[in-house]
């Protein structure tokens, strides 16, 4: 299992488009991928789950993945969460 904690840098409190792109990116990997914020752990490949998470600007989240490409998945999603506009 690989994980990385990052600060969210999404415009407009993670409207549908940035969250949809995040889910698309997560779905490209074979690993199980999760985003953890506060006391919630959400499957990053689930659009409904990610929308319910309500990511906020400058919120600290942890990206976790487990599987054959876990490091690539964590790096890609962490980078997106830090740089998305």
TAZIKA-V275164 format. One record per residue. RES is the residue in one letter. BURIAL is 1 if it has 16 or more other C-alpha atoms within 10 Angstrom, else 0. Layout:
BEGIN
res=RES burial=BURIAL
res=RES burial=BURIAL
END
This chain:
BEGIN
res=X burial=0
res=X burial=1
res=X burial=1
res=X burial=0
res=X burial=0
res=X burial=1
res=X burial=1
res=X burial=1
res=X burial=1
res=X burial=1
res=X burial=0
res=X burial=0
res=X burial=1
res=X burial=1
res=X burial=0
res=X burial=0
res=X burial=0
res=X burial=1
res=X burial=1
res=X burial=1
res=X burial=0
res=X burial=1
res=X burial=1
res=X burial=0
res=X burial=1
res=X burial=1
res=X burial=1
res=X burial=0
res=X burial=1
res=X burial=0
res=X burial=1
res=X burial=1
res=X burial=1
res=X burial=1
res=X burial=1
res=X burial=1
res=X burial=1
res=X burial=0
res=X burial=0
res=X burial=0
res=X burial=1
res=X burial=1
res=X burial=1
res=X burial=1
res=X burial=1
res=X burial=1
res=X burial=1
res=X burial=0
res=X burial=0
res=X burial=1
res=X burial=1
res=X burial=0
res=X burial=1
res=X burial=0
res=X burial=1
res=X burial=1
res=X burial=1
res=X burial=0
res=X burial=0
res=X burial=0
res=X burial=1
res=X burial=1
res=X burial=1
res=X burial=1
res=X burial=1
res=X burial=1
res=X burial=0
res=X burial=0
res=X burial=0
res=X burial=1
res=X burial=1
res=X burial=0
res=X burial=1
res=X burial=1
res=X burial=1
res=X burial=1
res=X burial=1
res=X burial=1
res=X burial=0
res=X burial=1
res=X burial=1
res=X burial=0
res=X burial=0
res=X burial=0
res=X burial=0
END
